Amino acid sequence: MASGGTSPEKTAGRFRIRLGSGATGPFLGLIAMCIFLSLATDTFLSGRNFLNVMDQITVIGVMAIGMTFVILIGGIDLSVGSVLALSAMVMGFLGNELGLPFGVAIVIALIVSGLCGAVSGLMVTRLNMPPFIATLAMMSITRGIASIITDGEQIVGFPSWFSDLAITRHWGVISATVAVMLVLTAIAWVFLKFRPAGRALYAIGGSKEVARLAGVRVEGATIWVYTVCALLAGLAGVILSARLDSAQPSSGLGYELDTIAAVVIGGASLSGGVGGIAGTAVGVLIIGFLRNGLNLLHVSPFVQQVIIGLVIALAVAGDSIRARNR
């Protein structure tokens, strides 16, 4: 091979660096933000505050895993917040109103959530609807159904063992809901890093036609990605209900924006093909610590919205700059 050629090993090496490098900038930003907040407040740098932040980011963290898969293939899912609410209401209605065993109610709620994602995937693949429109329609449908179930009323009073999942800290450190988020994050990282099906998502995001010609079942992968995203949104609804000891049809309002923001802040590209779970985890932590730090600094909630909006804008601008450089 000529000296100017490119060996497969070098190509693979650059590809691996490209997949992981997107999280470097956000990670450095996270460290800088934590240093600033540690100096600006007396309570930020403490074990108790860190555990509180971990509890607070659990819902967004679980949802962001599924959203990472969707954004990697070049899609978007605006329905996750509404699917979260539907899952919570289905679980609460079946368990509290109909008297089903609560574990069964949780499983059925997750199945319903997954079906919503499958329908979104079918609308994208079979009906050739843009993901934005398909999931916008699903957002309206699921939010409406969540309100219809109890005519807009909340459901309160779940079994104590269920609420304890989000309250009890095992060994004084970690709750069951945080443990679920960490385990799912690890599984998703391994899947994207080492499994052929995970690597195929990058190929689909890079070019659907090239991926199809390479033997990837693009349509099937797209449907299961949207299904998994909705399933995780449903699980997030279960986790949120455990934290609040209630299910409300208004739950999850705006969560889709926070979820997408976490993935993009973590270095994923909205055009697809670039990103990863490590970056998403960093993005979730940035949002969590930023909200926590602003609260500790007694910043107005309205000003917080402006600051977080600016952070999202900077992240998207950084994505555009990276895209031009590529």
FENRADA-V544221 format. One record per residue. N is the residue number from 1. PHI is phi in degrees with one decimal (none if undefined). NEAR is the number of other ideal C-beta (glycine too) atoms within 10 Angstrom. Layout:
n->N phi->PHI near->NEAR
n->N phi->PHI near->NEAR
//
This chain:
n->1 phi->none near->6
n->2 phi->-68.4 near->5
n->3 phi->-63.0 near->4
n->4 phi->-81.8 near->5
n->5 phi->-75.8 near->7
n->6 phi->-120.8 near->10
n->7 phi->-78.5 near->9
n->8 phi->-58.8 near->7
n->9 phi->-64.3 near->8
n->10 phi->-65.9 near->10
n->11 phi->-62.3 near->10
n->12 phi->-63.1 near->10
n->13 phi->-63.1 near->11
n->14 phi->-64.4 near->11
n->15 phi->-64.5 near->12
n->16 phi->-64.7 near->11
n->17 phi->-64.3 near->10
n->18 phi->-61.8 near->14
n->19 phi->-70.1 near->20
n->20 phi->-95.2 near->14
n->21 phi->-71.1 near->14
n->22 phi->-62.9 near->22
n->23 phi->-90.2 near->22
n->24 phi->-65.2 near->14
n->25 phi->-60.2 near->17
n->26 phi->-57.9 near->24
n->27 phi->-65.5 near->19
n->28 phi->-64.5 near->11
n->29 phi->-63.9 near->18
n->30 phi->-62.4 near->20
n->31 phi->-62.0 near->11
n->32 phi->-62.8 near->10
n->33 phi->-64.2 near->16
n->34 phi->-64.9 near->18
n->35 phi->-63.9 near->11
n->36 phi->-61.8 near->12
n->37 phi->-67.2 near->20
n->38 phi->-66.4 near->14
n->39 phi->-79.1 near->10
n->40 phi->-83.5 near->11
n->41 phi->-131.9 near->17
n->42 phi->-89.6 near->9
n->43 phi->-108.1 near->11
n->44 phi->-65.3 near->19
n->45 phi->-86.4 near->13
n->46 phi->-149.8 near->12
n->47 phi->-62.1 near->9
n->48 phi->-64.0 near->8
n->49 phi->-65.4 near->17
n->50 phi->-61.8 near->15
n->51 phi->-65.4 near->16
n->52 phi->-63.7 near->13
n->53 phi->-63.5 near->17
n->54 phi->-61.1 near->19
n->55 phi->-63.5 near->20
n->56 phi->-71.6 near->17
n->57 phi->-91.3 near->24
n->58 phi->-59.2 near->25
n->59 phi->-62.9 near->26
n->60 phi->-64.6 near->21
n->61 phi->-61.5 near->29
n->62 phi->-67.3 near->26
n->63 phi->-64.5 near->35
n->64 phi->-66.9 near->33
n->65 phi->-61.9 near->27
n->66 phi->-64.8 near->29
n->67 phi->-65.5 near->28
n->68 phi->-60.5 near->29
n->69 phi->-59.1 near->28
n->70 phi->-64.8 near->31
n->71 phi->-68.9 near->31
n->72 phi->-60.7 near->27
n->73 phi->-89.0 near->24
n->74 phi->85.3 near->19
n->75 phi->-103.3 near->25
n->76 phi->-154.5 near->19
n->77 phi->-134.6 near->32
n->78 phi->-89.7 near->21
n->79 phi->-94.6 near->29
n->80 phi->-62.1 near->34
n->81 phi->-65.1 near->25
n->82 phi->-73.2 near->29
n->83 phi->-63.6 near->37
n->84 phi->-55.9 near->34
n->85 phi->-64.7 near->28
n->86 phi->-62.4 near->32
n->87 phi->-59.5 near->35
n->88 phi->-62.2 near->31
n->89 phi->-70.6 near->28
n->90 phi->-62.9 near->24
n->91 phi->-60.5 near->29
n->92 phi->-64.7 near->26
n->93 phi->-66.9 near->19
n->94 phi->-67.4 near->21
n->95 phi->-78.6 near->24
n->96 phi->-90.6 near->18
n->97 phi->-85.9 near->12
n->98 phi->-93.2 near->8
n->99 phi->78.6 near->9
n->100 phi->-69.4 near->16
n->101 phi->-52.7 near->11
n->102 phi->-63.9 near->17
n->103 phi->-62.6 near->12
n->104 phi->-65.1 near->12
n->105 phi->-61.0 near->23
n->106 phi->-64.3 near->23
n->107 phi->-61.9 near->14
n->108 phi->-64.5 near->17
n->109 phi->-61.3 near->26
n->110 phi->-68.1 near->21
n->111 phi->-63.1 near->14
n->112 phi->-59.8 near->21
n->113 phi->-61.3 near->30
n->114 phi->-61.1 near->23
n->115 phi->-63.7 near->15
n->116 phi->-61.1 near->29
n->117 phi->-65.6 near->29
n->118 phi->-62.8 near->17
n->119 phi->-64.7 near->20
n->120 phi->-60.6 near->33
n->121 phi->-61.9 near->28
n->122 phi->-67.4 near->17
n->123 phi->-63.8 near->20
n->124 phi->-71.4 near->26
n->125 phi->-87.5 near->17
n->126 phi->-83.6 near->10
n->127 phi->-96.0 near->9
n->128 phi->54.7 near->8
n->129 phi->-81.8 near->16
n->130 phi->-59.8 near->12
n->131 phi->-53.3 near->21
n->132 phi->-59.8 near->13
n->133 phi->-73.2 near->13
n->134 phi->-60.0 near->25
n->135 phi->-78.6 near->31
n->136 phi->-65.6 near->17
n->137 phi->-63.9 near->16
n->138 phi->-65.1 near->24
n->139 phi->-59.2 near->21
n->140 phi->-67.1 near->13
n->141 phi->-63.5 near->17
n->142 phi->-68.4 near->29
n->143 phi->-65.3 near->22
n->144 phi->-65.3 near->13
n->145 phi->-64.1 near->17
n->146 phi->-58.9 near->27
n->147 phi->-78.4 near->17
n->148 phi->-65.4 near->11
n->149 phi->-51.8 near->21
n->150 phi->-124.8 near->17
n->151 phi->56.2 near->7
n->152 phi->82.8 near->11
n->153 phi->-88.2 near->12
n->154 phi->-80.7 near->15
n->155 phi->-115.8 near->20
n->156 phi->-127.3 near->13
n->157 phi->83.8 near->10
n->158 phi->-95.1 near->21
n->159 phi->-56.6 near->13
n->160 phi->-61.7 near->9
n->161 phi->-63.3 near->11
n->162 phi->-71.5 near->18
n->163 phi->-64.9 near->17
n->164 phi->-63.6 near->12
n->165 phi->-58.8 near->19
n->166 phi->-100.9 near->22
n->167 phi->-103.8 near->14
n->168 phi->-70.6 near->13
n->169 phi->-98.3 near->13
n->170 phi->-71.4 near->10
n->171 phi->57.9 near->5
n->172 phi->72.4 near->8
n->173 phi->-124.8 near->11
n->174 phi->-128.0 near->16
n->175 phi->-89.0 near->22
n->176 phi->-64.3 near->15
n->177 phi->-67.7 near->25
n->178 phi->-65.5 near->21
n->179 phi->-61.3 near->14
n->180 phi->-61.2 near->18
n->181 phi->-60.2 near->27
n->182 phi->-65.8 near->15
n->183 phi->-65.4 near->10
n->184 phi->-63.6 near->17
n->185 phi->-62.6 near->20
n->186 phi->-64.5 near->12
n->187 phi->-62.1 near->12
n->188 phi->-64.3 near->23
n->189 phi->-63.2 near->18
n->190 phi->-62.3 near->12
n->191 phi->-60.1 near->16
n->192 phi->-71.2 near->21
n->193 phi->-81.5 near->15
n->194 phi->-122.3 near->9
n->195 phi->-92.5 near->11
n->196 phi->-56.3 near->7
n->197 phi->-63.6 near->12
n->198 phi->-69.9 near->18
n->199 phi->-65.5 near->15
n->200 phi->-64.2 near->19
n->201 phi->-63.8 near->27
n->202 phi->-64.5 near->20
n->203 phi->-65.4 near->21
n->204 phi->-63.6 near->25
n->205 phi->-65.6 near->23
n->206 phi->-70.9 near->16
n->207 phi->-167.2 near->15
n->208 phi->-62.3 near->18
n->209 phi->-68.9 near->9
n->210 phi->-63.2 near->12
n->211 phi->-62.5 near->21
n->212 phi->-63.7 near->14
n->213 phi->-66.7 near->10
n->214 phi->-82.7 near->12
n->215 phi->101.2 near->8
n->216 phi->-80.0 near->19
n->217 phi->-82.5 near->14
n->218 phi->-62.2 near->20
n->219 phi->-63.7 near->14
n->220 phi->-63.1 near->11
n->221 phi->-65.1 near->21
n->222 phi->-63.6 near->23
n->223 phi->-64.3 near->21
n->224 phi->-70.5 near->17
n->225 phi->-64.5 near->25
n->226 phi->-67.1 near->32
n->227 phi->-65.1 near->22
n->228 phi->-64.1 near->19
n->229 phi->-60.5 near->32
n->230 phi->-69.3 near->35
n->231 phi->-60.9 near->23
n->232 phi->-69.4 near->29
n->233 phi->-64.2 near->34
n->234 phi->-63.5 near->32
n->235 phi->-63.5 near->26
n->236 phi->-62.1 near->33
n->237 phi->-64.0 near->35
n->238 phi->-63.9 near->25
n->239 phi->-63.9 near->27
n->240 phi->-63.7 near->25
n->241 phi->-64.6 near->30
n->242 phi->-65.4 near->23
n->243 phi->-68.4 near->17
n->244 phi->-93.3 near->16
n->245 phi->55.1 near->15
n->246 phi->-163.7 near->17
n->247 phi->-125.6 near->30
n->248 phi->-129.0 near->22
n->249 phi->-65.4 near->25
n->250 phi->-90.3 near->11
n->251 phi->-61.3 near->25
n->252 phi->82.8 near->30
n->253 phi->-62.4 near->14
n->254 phi->82.6 near->9
n->255 phi->-66.3 near->22
n->256 phi->-62.4 near->23
n->257 phi->-70.8 near->15
n->258 phi->-63.3 near->24
n->259 phi->-66.1 near->36
n->260 phi->-62.3 near->23
n->261 phi->-60.6 near->24
n->262 phi->-60.7 near->31
n->263 phi->-67.8 near->29
n->264 phi->-70.9 near->23
n->265 phi->-59.1 near->30
n->266 phi->-76.1 near->30
n->267 phi->105.1 near->27
n->268 phi->-75.4 near->30
n->269 phi->-101.3 near->21
n->270 phi->-67.2 near->17
n->271 phi->-83.9 near->13
n->272 phi->96.7 near->22
n->273 phi->86.5 near->21
n->274 phi->-134.5 near->23
n->275 phi->142.7 near->29
n->276 phi->174.3 near->25
n->277 phi->-68.6 near->27
n->278 phi->-59.9 near->22
n->279 phi->-63.4 near->27
n->280 phi->-62.6 near->30
n->281 phi->-59.7 near->27
n->282 phi->-64.5 near->25
n->283 phi->-61.5 near->33
n->284 phi->-63.1 near->27
n->285 phi->-64.7 near->22
n->286 phi->-61.0 near->24
n->287 phi->-63.2 near->24
n->288 phi->-63.7 near->22
n->289 phi->-68.7 near->20
n->290 phi->-65.9 near->19
n->291 phi->-61.7 near->19
n->292 phi->-62.4 near->20
n->293 phi->-64.5 near->21
n->294 phi->-66.0 near->17
n->295 phi->-65.3 near->13
n->296 phi->-65.2 near->15
n->297 phi->-86.1 near->12
n->298 phi->59.8 near->7
n->299 phi->-79.6 near->14
n->300 phi->-57.1 near->9
n->301 phi->-56.6 near->9
n->302 phi->-69.1 near->7
n->303 phi->-68.0 near->10
n->304 phi->-58.2 near->16
n->305 phi->-61.4 near->11
n->306 phi->-64.8 near->11
n->307 phi->-63.1 near->13
n->308 phi->-65.6 near->19
n->309 phi->-62.7 near->12
n->310 phi->-65.2 near->10
n->311 phi->-62.5 near->18
n->312 phi->-63.1 near->18
n->313 phi->-61.1 near->11
n->314 phi->-64.3 near->12
n->315 phi->-65.2 near->22
n->316 phi->-67.0 near->15
n->317 phi->-62.3 near->10
n->318 phi->-62.6 near->17
n->319 phi->-61.7 near->20
n->320 phi->-64.0 near->12
n->321 phi->-65.3 near->10
n->322 phi->-62.0 near->16
n->323 phi->-63.8 near->12
n->324 phi->-65.6 near->7
n->325 phi->-64.9 near->6
n->326 phi->-70.1 near->9
//
